[in-house]
Amino acid sequence: MPRAVKPSGSQPGRLLKRAEFLAVRRGEKRRGRLFLLEVLDRDDNKAPRAGYTVSKKVGNAVVRNRVRRRLKEAVRTHATHDMQPGCDYVIVGRKDVLGATFDQLKTELSRRIRGSR
């Protein structure tokens, strides 16, 4: 299946509604040290969509927003080209995201999105 070519630095579509996030939970789960990645194939050829969530267990609002911002930037700058058209991705951030270097985060994210270990 050919991949859609996106310019570097472009964002995937966004998941905004609770129902969309819950639908992705039915899909595949790829666990990692820094985050959990949930993937659902929508069976269409539209642009990929991504959603980000960080639970209150991670910390207060400031900490959660820092985790979310780092994940969003890693997807924007590095992992968007690894996303398959017609798939939804939910990234559940963990506190370890703040302790990892940005290169580690980008590598881990890209590897999980591609589905390799």
N, C-alpha and C positions, 0 to 999 in steps of 0.2 A: 504494500500500500504506500503510495508516494506521500511524502511529508509536505505539509504546507511550509513554504519558506517565508520566514518572518524576518524583518530587519532586526539587527542587534539592538537590544534595549527596549523592545516593544513589550507591552504587557499582554498576557492572555486575558480572555474575558473574565468577568467576575461572577462568583456565586454570591447572591445577596439574600435570598429568602431562606428561612428555616427549612422549608420543605425540600429545597435543593440540597442543603447540607445533609438532611436526613436520608435523602435518596442515595447519596454517595456512600453512606455507611453500609449499604447492601453490597457494595463492591469489594474489591480486593484490598487487603490491608498489608502494608509494607512497613514493618517496624524497624526503627533505628535508634541509636543512642541520643540523637539530637531532636528527633521528631518522629511522629507517626504520619505516614502518607496513606490516604485512602483514595482509591482510584475506581471510577465507574465508567465503563464504555457505554456511551449513549446510542450507539449504532447509527450515527449520522456522520456526515463529513464536515460539520461546522467547526469553527475555531475552538480550541480547548478553553476550558474555564477553570479558574482556580479560586479557592476560598481558604481563609486562614482563621484558625481559632487557637486560643490559648486559655487554659482553664485558670480559675482563681487559685488553684494549688501552686501555681508557678510563682505568684507574688501579687503585689498590689498593681494598680492600673498603670503606673509608670513602668514597672518591670514588664508587664504583659505587652504593653505597646512597644517597648524596645525589642522584645522577642519578635513580635509581629512585623515591625519595620525591617529588621534584619532578614527575615524570611522573604518578605516581599522584594527586597532589593536583590537578594540572591537569585530569585526566580527571574526578575526583570533583566538582570545583567548577564546571567549565565545559563539558566535552565529552561528558558522558554523554548528554545530550539529542540529540546529533548521531548517536549510534550507532544502527544499524538493528537491529531484532529479527531473530534468526536468523543473526547474523554473529558470527564470532570475530575478535578483533583482537590482534595481537602488536606491541608497541612496542619497538623495539630502540634504546635510548638511546645518544647520542653525548656526548662531553665538552663540546661547545658548549652543551648544555642548562644547564650551570652558569654560563656567561657571559651568557646571554640573560635579559632581564627576564621576570617571570612573565606579564605581558601579552603579550609576544611569543610565549612558549611556549603560552599558551592559544589565541591566534589561529592559530598554525601548526598546532596539534593539531586544532582544530576544522575548519580548512580541509582538512587531509589526510583526516580522518575522513569529511567530506562528499564527498570525491573531487574537489574543485575545485583548480585550480592556484594 
